[in-house]
Amino acid sequence: MIIADLTLNRLNEARRRTEGMVHRTPLLHSQTLSDRIGAPVWLKCENLQKTGAFKVRGALNRLLTLSDEERARGVSTVSAGNHAQAVAWAATSAGVSSTVVMMEHASPTKVRASREYGAEVILHGDASAAFHKVQEVSDERGLTFVHPFDDADVVAGHASCGLEILEDLPETGTIVVPVGGGGLSSSIAAAAALSGTEVDVWGVEPTGADAMHASFSAGQAVQIDQVNTVADGLGPPMAGAINYEILSQHARGIVLVEDSEIVSAMMLLLVRTKLLAEPSGAAGLAALLQGKIEVDKERPVVIVISGGNADLDQLARLIQGEAC
């Protein structure tokens, strides 16, 4: 079986390639969330991954597939933050130079971390402008562009997250995944389908960054005109073509949540599970708390906490706003 140029063998090869360099993150049960949602709830803690987010899985796999010539020239990418950190860390680990273009309003915490991991960081415009800038820089310098989501090697690398879930909890009935461009959600949908398991995979987007939801309505991957969400990691201005192809065939659907619902879920995670998720990482829980996803109450529900790189100044403002 082949899905968007992916096979189970390719997913397993990517997993073996990165084994020992990325964490097998814990899958933790929460009785509090189970009681609230009405089904057994487990949390896949990618907030405890290297660099604080799932992104390192795909970035590292892509870096390890570079040719010698590509390694010598270096790589580039564009990101709101988590993919930038992942590429910076993976490139440095592989002995490759990296240049990342980030939005001018990117989290200072993520900008600083990307530099500390070894990348040259260029701050430029909004998300759309940053995508144009990275292409310009890549062409000028001869860099290999590592796409943050619309790349088969990146998706294959991310799929280890889904494979771990299916191994650790084979009775899983539903997996809920935050969606930006669709890299993680499509990888988990592919892992489930290629493994032959009966699992419902749902994606969750903010209403202010609904590119994949809009793509489902349009019947093809689309770009949106404006992004406005507290969840910066879910804010690409477009859905990935590969990612849309996989999700449209193998996911149950994409649901939307409000920023206020994301913040409430983020605070609940922090208070009741002691897990720090950035807003992007709390989107899946937000959808379940709001009853936007129907689940089998007899089978486990896995919520992927996709990242924990919360900006502390933003976190303080969100906590204050939630308390008011």
N, C-alpha and C positions, 0 to 999 in steps of 0.2 A: 504494500500500500504506500502510495506517495501523496503527500499533502504539500502543495506549494514548494516543490523541489526538496521536501524533507521526508526522510524515512526514519523508522525507529533506530536503524543502525547508525544513521548520521547523528541522531540525538545522543545515542550512547557513546559514540566516538568523541563528541564534544565534551561529554561528561568525564570520560577518561582523561581527555587532554587537560582539563582544568582541575582534576582531582588532587587534593592536597594543597591547592593554592586558594581555593575558596572554601567557605564554611558550609557544612551540612547543617543548616539552621534548625533550631528546635521547633517542634510542633507541640504546642501547649494547650491543654484543655482549660476552659473557663466555665465554672459552674454559674457564676453571676450572669455571664452573657447567654449561657444555655437557658437559664430561667427566663431571661427577658425575651429571647427569640423563640423559645418553645421547641428547640431541637438541640442535640449535642453540638456544641460549638468548640472548634479548635482554631488556634491562631498559628499561622505559619510565619515565623518571626524573621522576615528579611530585614527588619530594622537592626538586627544583630549580625548582619552580613558584613564582610569586609567593605570598607568605605561607607558603611551605614545604609546600604540599599542593595536591592537585587541586581542592579545594573552591572556590577562587576562580573557576573556570570557570563553575560553575552559579550561584553567588551574584551574580557580576557580571551575567550575562545576566538574572537575575530583577530586579536593581536597575534595569537599563536599560529594563525594560518597565513600570515604574511609571507611573501617571498623574501629572499635575501635582499633583493633590490628595493622592495618596498620598505623593509626594515631600515635600510641605509638612508632612505629619503625622509622617513618620519611619517607621522599620521596627524590628522586633524579631526575635529568634531565640533558639533554645536549642541548646546545644552542649557537648560535652566539651572543645572547644578549637579544632579546625581550622576548622570552619564559623563559629565565632564570629570568628576572625581574618579569615576571608574576607569575611564580611558587614561587619565593621568597616572593612576596607580598601576594599571595593567601595562602601560607603555614603559614606565620606569622599571617594572619588574622584568620586562622582556628586553630591556636595554635599548629601547626605541625612544626617540624624541617625540614630544606631542605638543600640539597647539590647539587650544580650545577657544571657541568664540562663545561668549555668554551674553545674555541680554543686559543692558545697562542697569536694569532694576533687579538683577539677580541677587539672591541672598548673599550678603557679605560673608557669612559663615561658609557657604559652598564655594565662593570665589577663593577665599583664603585657603580652604582645604585643597582645592584643585592646584593652586600654586605650590602648596607644601608637598603634594604628591609628585611634583616635578614638571607640571605643564606650564607653557607660556599661555597666559590668559589674555584674550582681547575682549573688551567690553564694547558692545555695539548694538544700539537700537532696541527694537522690540523683537519678538520671536521671528517674524517674517524677515525683518532686516538682517537678523543674525544668520539665518539660513543663507541668504544671498551673500553675506560677507564671508562666510566660511568657504563657499565655493570659489569666491574671488581669491582668497588667501591660498587655498589649496592649489588652484591653477598656477598662481604666481610662483609658488615654492615647490611645486611638484609633489605635494603631500598626498597620501592615501586617505581619503575621507572615510571615517568609520561612522556610518549612519546610526543615530540613536535608537532606531527601531525597525526601519524598513530594510532589513538585511538578513538573508537566510542564515548566515553564520552567527549573527547576534541572536536571532530567534532560537537557533539550535543550542546555543550556550545557555540561554535563559531556561530552556526546557528542563534542565536538571532540577529546578525548583519543583515543577510539576511531578517529575519522576520520583523525587523524594517523598512528596505527599502521598502518592499512590502506593509506595512501598511501606511507608510508616503507618498508614491508615487505609488499607485496601477497601474497607467498607464505606469509604467516603461517598456521599450522595451528591453533594454540591460544593463547588469551589467558587468563591467570589473574589474577583480581582479588580483592582483599580486600573483604569485605562487612560493613558495619555495618547501616544501614537499607536499603541497596541502591541508593543514588543512582548511584554510579560504575559498578557492575557492570551495572545495568539499562541505563544509557546506552550502554555498550560493546556489550551484547547487541543493543540497538536499532540502533545504528550499523551493526553487522555485518549484521543481518537486512535493514535497509532498503537497504543498499548491495548486497545480493544476493551476498555473499561466503560461501564455505564455510569458516567458522571456528568452532571449538569454544570457547565461552566458559564458563569455570568460575568459581564463586565460592568463597571460603574464609572461614570464620568460626572464632573460638575456641570451644572446647567450653563455656566459661563465658559466652558471649554468642551463643546459637545461634538467634536469632529467625527468621531466614530459613530455616534448615534445618528448624526446627519448622513453619514455614509450609508448606514443601513437603510435609511429612508430613500436615499438617492439610488441605491443599487450599485454603487461604486465608491471607491475612496475619494473623498472630497477635501477641499481646503475651506476653512471658515474665515470670515472677514475680521473677527475680533475675538480676543481672549481676555476674560476678566474673571479670575478666580483666586481665592486664597491658596489653593493647592497648586503651587508653581510647577511641581513635577508632573502635573496632568495637563499642562498648557501648550503642547505643540499646536500650531495653527492648521495642522492637517493630520489625517489618518494615513498610516502606511498602507501601500498597495498590497504587499505580501500579508500584512497583518489583517487587513480587511478581508482578503480572500479566505484566510483560515477561519476567522471569527464568523463570517457570514455563513460558512458551511458547518462549523463544528461547535459554535457557542449557542446557548439558548437565547441570548439577547444582550442588549446594552440598556441599562437604566440610568436615570439622571438623579442627582442629589443637589440640594442647595448648599451653598457655603456654610450657612448656619448649622445645617445638619452634620456636615463634616466636622466642624469645630466641636459640636456637642459630643460626637463619637470620639474624637481625639481626647477630649477631657475625661470621658468615661474610661477609656483605655488607661489613661495615666493614673486615675484615682483608684480604679477597681482591679486592674491587672498589673499596675506598676510598670507598664510598658510605655515608653515614649515613642510615639509615632509622629512624623510630620503630617501636615494636613492631607497630603496625597495618600499616605499610608492608612488613613482612617476612613477613606471613602467607602470601602466595602462594608465595614461595620455600619456606617451611616445608612446605607441602603437597606440593610437587614432590620435595623432598629425602626426604620420608617415603614416597614412592611412592603417594600417595593419588589421583593423577590420571594416567590413562593418556594418553600423548601419541604422536603420529605422529613417529617418530624421524627421518624424512626431511624434516620441515617445521619451520620455526622456531616456538619457543615464546616468547611475550612475557609477561613477568612485570611487572605494574604495581606499581612502588614508589610507593604512594599518598601517602606523606608522610614528611617528615624532621624534624618538630618534636619531637625527643627532649628530654625533660627531663634536664638534665645530672646532677642528683642521682640520679634513677632510673637513668640510664645507668651511672653509677659503681657503683651497687648491683648492677645486672644483670651488668656485667663481672666484678665481684668474685665473684658467685655462680657465673657460668659457669666461672671459673678454679678454683674450689674442687673 
